[in-house]
Amino acid sequence: MTIRRSQSAPIPTRSLPVGINNVGNTCFANSALQCLLSSSLLSQTLHEAPSLEFSSPLRSATPGRAKRVKTKSANAVWLQKELHKLLCSYQSSSRAVDAGNITRHVDKLSSCLRFGRQEDAHEFVRALLDLLCLDGFNKHVSKLFEGGLESAVTCQTCDNVSRTKDRYMDLSLDIDDTTTSSLEAALRRFTMVEKLSADCLVDCARCRVKRRVTKGLLLSSAPSVLTFHLKRFTCDRYGRIQRISKHVGFPAALDLSPYLTSGKGDTGGGGSAYSLFAIVCHRGQSVNSGHYIAYVKRDGRWYEANDSRIRPVTEKEVLQQPAYMIFYEKAKGGKEAGGERIGKEGAAEKAAEKVAQRERALVAVQTATPKSKPKAKAKPKGRTAAADTTKSRLRSAREHASKIRSLSAPSIVIESAVEEIDVHTGDGEDGGGFWAVQNQAGTEGARRRRDVHYGTRKSSKRGGLDSPGGGRR
């Protein structure tokens, strides 16, 4: 794919946002577009790369799949051009703009969306970003919204850890618990370590039998534009879906370091500092219908965007709203989309991060030998030479890892040393351990983590689970 960069003059910008006309039950899309267009990072990206082309289609794809890929690629090109046109109108007009070229053709974003029907704002955002990023091929947009998750399943007998990494475009957080009254509390619940019951045993690659395990989830990387979705729905004892209307507090400035694998306990990292710039709220008594509005920040001031109507509000009023979706951007002076800071500060921070990664890898190497192993059967005579060879390989691998401490090589070298130990001792990791636990365990945590995946949701229920309706009542 090649990106066509614009050579035109900068778009004239207004300090005030403008409304977006409702063309028929499109408040769900209007509120979401208000938030996305208020992102300075996305606006800059759309202006620099208003259109894209694909120079090399999938030649190895089957005819049926190739046709679907071609259709999706064409829709992605159409979407980015329409977003660029809308951005130009939004930033230069003095009256409400018309986004009908997008809102009247929402079926191009996803087959689950229909024009004129009350839809879910979160589903609209997921479908739009999934198509726009095009499975990572549109890197200019993907690097803004895409982050990484790292899950870990730990055997309670031998302490063997199986890690799995995945991508995310937004984080869906449970708030149905009575103790979850803030965004930070929801994040702590999302990343807490859970101990599975005896009914949820998992195959341990080291013990080679089913064992009791703990599982946990952390963010391995954070995007430049961080999106949260609060799941404002629950089911009663009869299976009826109910709306959760309680207030969940969220800060104007968020520090994400306690929930990152590289910043556990580090509360002062500039690269994990985020600033609130938009929220989406849903007004209504049920999950089947209602009305969406957005609150956006422009030039340090907050505004309520209710379709075509705009009115100024205070930050205090915004923080008291029952938010459904929350949008943050990395604070100025923090890391850019690629995870690097500009200038000397960025080089120093990158060097410090590499040192921290090497230290964590070395700790993993030192603790590679299990604390306690199941009692092994007595080996027959004649096998002592093989055992001595295994010990020798393990010792040489550890010595090799210790030498890396004085080198400035990337952390991937140390990780290869850890893998080398696993290969020599026969204690390899189970790459899909955490997702295997999800399939075997029916616990709340397993259901919670199924909601985090990359791209469009795997299933959609009209007016049901995460779909409070979007049209005007």
PyMOL commands that set and color helices and strands:
alter all, ss='L'
color gray80, all
select helices_A, chain A and resi 27-37+40-48+63-92+100-103+106-108+121-133+139-145+183-191+257-259+270-272+315-319+343-366+384-406+411-425+433-440+444-450
alter helices_A, ss='H'
color red, helices_A
select strands_A, chain A and resi 2-4+51-53+147-155+161-168+171-174+194-195+202-203+210-211+213-221+225-231+233-235+241-243+253-255+273-283+291-298+301-306+309-313+323-330
alter strands_A, ss='S'
color yellow, strands_A
deselect
rebuild
show_as cartoon
